[in-house]
Structures are given as C-alpha cells and as structure tokens.
Amino acid sequence: MKFLTKKILATGLALGLFMPLSVSADAQPGDRIITLGANLTEEQKNMLLSEMKATQNEEIITVTNDEEHKYLGSYISKRLIGTKAISSSSITLGKKASGLKVETKNINWVTNEMYVNALITAGVKDAEIYVTSPIPVSGTAALTGLIKAYELSSDKVIPEDVKQAANEEMVKTATLGDQIGTEEATALMTRIKEEMAKNPPETEEELKALIENAAKELGLTLNEAQIQSLIDLFNKLKELNIDWNQVGDQLNQAKEQLDAFLSSEEGQTFLEKLKEVFISLIDAIKALFK
C-alpha cells in the first residue's frame, strides 16, 4: 500500500513549469510559460501547443539539444539523451504553499515523483507542471526546460551546481528504479530527503546509516554499489546551498495533497476499484486450481 500511494501521488500531482522573463517581475499565481524542444517540426509544435491549450498571451521558450547535453552529459549516455530536443512542457505558478503538481504524457522512464523530487532539490516550489512529447521519450531532457522556465518565471537564479545535482538525482533515481522498482526507488529518495530535512547527517558514516535505515523501513535491500551511489549523491547535495527546511515543506505538502485525494470521493472510488481488481485477480488464480 505504501508504494501504491506513491503511484497515486504520481497521478494526482501534475508538475507545473516555468514562466517568462518579460513577466517575472509581476508574476502571479496562474501565470504560465511553455517550453518547446528546438527540434520539433512545425506540425509537432502546433500539436503540442493545442494539447496544452496555449494562448497568444503566454510566452514560449525553446530548449536546445546542447542544453540537454550540458546538464545530462555527465550522468547518462549520449545515446539516451539523443541528438534532438523534443520534450516540451508548461509550468503554471501556484499559490503560496500549494506545493508541486506533475502530469506527464509520452514519458516512459522518468516518473512524476522523480520530477517532483528533482525540482524540489533545485528549489522549485508551488507550481503545476506538465511534461509532454509527440513521441514516447525517456523524459530526462524535460528537467532542463523546467528549470530554465522556472528561473524566468520566478525571477530567481538557480546555481549551476544545484541544476547539475537535480539532474543527477533524477537520473540516479530512474536508474535505481530499473534495479529495485520505480516506485520503490522514488519512495526511498523521498524518505532520505525527509530525514535529511529533519536531522542532517554530519559525517559520511551518519549519512550511510540514514540511507540504510530508510531502505530498511521501506523493506528494501540495497547492494554496496547502490548505497555508495546514494552516498555520493547526497554528499554532493549536503555541500550545496539547499534549503532543507523548504525541501521538507514541499514534501509535506505533497503528502497532504495525497491524503486529501485519498479522503475524497474520487480517491475512495479509485481504491474501491483497485480492491475489485485484486479480488478478480485472486478469483482467477483460484480458478486455475479447481
């Protein structure tokens, strides 16, 4: 059930993107900026703009393949990044303390929660984000556009080392997800961050213990290479000027939205349908042995 709730969170929390420099000084909740991959065809651009219900008053910025390689080249192969910038997105500024919400389409490797976690690391907050592509893609390149847009929309400069760390976190979470399960990897990263916000470890030994305890709480078994990879990442995050209190607040707001969803009529209907699916599955298995 723990990982089920993470999956519901992915569905229920649509991630908002970033807004334009021309409106940043007067940016208000509800303002939106759209990012388009530089290598989209005109037909694809028009299709995505229509899909996002873009208006003439919204600013559109372009993300290039060179930018994608700049932030991802140290963490994943050039093959996975590709030679064309296709991923596109929109970000809508939300009210204070509204948290991050994410929705995706045609993204097949990076999950909604992975975007949430990476964006929180980068200092993005209170926004609704939509990531899309005309064809199925990994989704790694979309974070570049999201951060670029958020800087313009909020009139805040995100340090280069923080951008790099957010991209590294996203890739490492997705890679770990291939090894132990997508929801499990995302839940682990979230749990580690929660503990980092509460009790920041002062030594590498404390950090290792924090990671191992978080994995144990979630019933996960990590090998030494996986543990060391997480130690390296969170050691890097420790050295950056990251507001861990804000990280904790954003994670709590995400949980509050999940709790509200589960308590709603829609959430209860979802859980009831899920229960029916499991009952049908159990009945089908029993039938095999009759």
N, C-alpha and C positions, 0 to 999 in steps of 0.2 A: 504493500500500500504506500510505503514511503516513496518508492520510485514512481508509482502511479501518480501521486500528487505532483511530482516534478514534471511529469508528462503533461498533466492538466495545466500546470503553470506555463509550459511552453505554448500551449494552445491559447490560453487566456490572456497572456501578456504581450500584446503586439508592440514591437520596438519602434519608437519614433526616431526620425533622422535629424538633419541639421539645416539651419537657416542662413539666408544670405547676408553678406557684409553690408549691403545697402540698407537693410532694415534692422541690423543688430542693435543699434543704439536705442531703438524704440520697440524691440521685440516684445511681443505679448503672447500669453497662452493662446494657442490656436494658430499661431503663425507657422508656416511650413516652408521647407525648402526641399527641392528634389535633386537627386544626383543621378546622372546618366553615364553609363560606360561610353568611353570615347569611340569605341569600335562598333557600336550598334549601327545597323542600317537605318535609313530614314523610316522604313516601314516598321522596324522594331521599336524605334523611338516613339513613333506615333501610337503604336500598340500599347507600350508601357505607360505613356502619358495618359492614354484613355483609361487604362486599367487603374491608374492612381487617381483618376478624376482630377487631373491637373487643370488649373485655371490660368488665364493670361497674367494675372497679378502675382503669381508665385515665381520665385527665382529658381533657375535651373543652373546647376554647376556640373562640370564634366570631370570625370576621373579617368586618368590615363593608365595604360599598362605599365609605364615606367614608374608611376607612383605605387602601383600594386607591388612591383618587384622591390621597390625601395623598402617597404615595410614587411614584406613576407620572405624576401630572398634568403634571409639567414635561417629560416625555420622550416621551409618546405621546398621541394624540388621545383625547378623552373617549369617542369612539365605540368605540375599541378596548378601552378599559377597561370600558365598559358601565355599566349602572345597577344591576346586581345582582351580589352576591358569591356566586359559585358554586364556584370552585375549592376543593378540600379537600386535606388532606394528613395524613401522620403522620410523626413523627420518633422514631427509636429511638436512644438513646445507645449508642455503641460503646466498645470497649476503647481505651485509650490507644494512639495510633499506628495505629489501624485504618483511618484515612482516611475520606473521604466516599464514599457509595454512593447512586446515584439510580435510581429507576424511575418511569415515568410511564404514565398511561393517559388517553386522550382529550385530550392536549395536542398542539396542532398547529403551534405556532410556536417556542416556547422548547424547546430540546433538553436532554437530560440533562446534557450537558457544560456548557451555558450556566448551568444551575442550580449545578453544581459550582463553576464559576469565580466566579460572583457570591457564592455562600455563603462561599467561601474569602476573598474580599475583605472580607466582613462579619465575618470571624473565626470562622465556624462550622467545627468540626472533629470528626472521629471520630464519625460518625453515619450511620445508614441512613435515607434519605428516600423517601417515596412520595407522589407528587402525582397526584391524580385528579379527575375531574369526571363528572357524569352525562351530559353532552353535550360534543361537541368544543369546546374553547376555546383561546385563544392561549396561556394559561399564564402571562402576565405577572403576574397578580394573586397567584399562589401564593407568590411570594417574600415577600410581606408577612406571610402567615401563618407561613411557615417561620421567619423571623427572630423574629417575636413568640414563637413556641413555643420556640425555642432559648434566648431570654433567660430565659423562665420555667423551663425545664428545667435549665439550667446555672447559674442564679443569677448571670448576667453581664449587664451593661447594655451594649448596643451603641450607641455615639453616633449621634445623628440624622444627622449629616453622612456617616457611614460607611454607614448604611442607604440614604440617598439615592444615594450613589456606587455601591453594589451594584446598586440598581435601574437606575441609568443605564447601568452596564456591561452588564447583561442585555439591556436594550432596544437599545443600540447594537450589541451583538454580533448580535442577531437581525436588526436592520435591515441590517447589513453582510452578513449571511448571505443576505439576499434579493438582494444585489447581486453577490456573488462566490462564493456557495455556503455552505451551512450548516456543513459540516464544515471547509471552508477558513477561515471566519471564526473558528470556535471554536479551531482549531489555531493561528491567528495570535495570538489573545488569550492562549492558554496560553504560546506561545513568548515573547511580550513579557513576560509575568509572570515567566517563568523568568529572563530576562535582567535584569529589574528586581530580582529577588531576589539575583542574582549580583553585578551591577555597577550599582547605582542611578545613573542619569544625574544630573548636577548642573546642566546647562543645558538649555534648550529645544532647542538645536542637537543636543546629545548624545541627547536623547530622540527627536528626529526621525530621527537616524541609526540608533538602536536599532530603531525601528519599521520603517524602510525595509529594514534588514538582515534583520530577522525575516521580512518579506514575501518578500524575495529568496530566503532559504533555503528557503522553502516553495513557491517558484515562482509567487508571486502578484504581480500588478501592481495597484497602488492609484493612484487619481487624487488630485489635490491636496486635494479636499474630504474624501475618506476619510481621508487622512493627517492633515489638520488636526483632524478629529473625534476621532481616536485621541489626538493630542497633547493636545487639550483634556481628554479623559477622564483620561489618565494624569498630566497635570499636576495635576489635582484629587486623584487618588489619592496623588501624591507629598506633598501638603500635609497629608494625613490621618495620624493616628497608627496606621498599618497596620504590623503586624509582618511584614516581607517575608521574614524567615527562616522564619516559620511558613507563609507562602504557599508558599515553595519546598518546604518539607517536605511539605505536603499534596499538592502537585502530584507530587512524587516518589513518595509513597505510592500515588497513583492509577496512576502508571506501573508500579509494582511489581505492583499487582493485575492490571493488563493483561498484563504479562509472564507472571505466574503462570497467567492464563487461557489465554494462547496456548500455554503449555507443557503444559497439562492435556489429558487425553483429550478433554474436551468441546471445548476450543479447537482441537485438531488435527482433530477431526471437522468442526467448523464450517469451517475453512479448506479441508478436502478437498472438502466440499460446494460451497463457493464456487468452487473450481477447476473442479469438474464443470459448474457453471452457465456459467462463462466458455467452457469447451470446447464446450458445447452451443450457446452463442451464436455462437461462431466458425464452427461447422459449419453453423449455419442461414444465416449470411451467405454462406459459400462456396456453399451450395446455390442461392442466388439467381443465381449467375453461371454455373451449369452449363448 
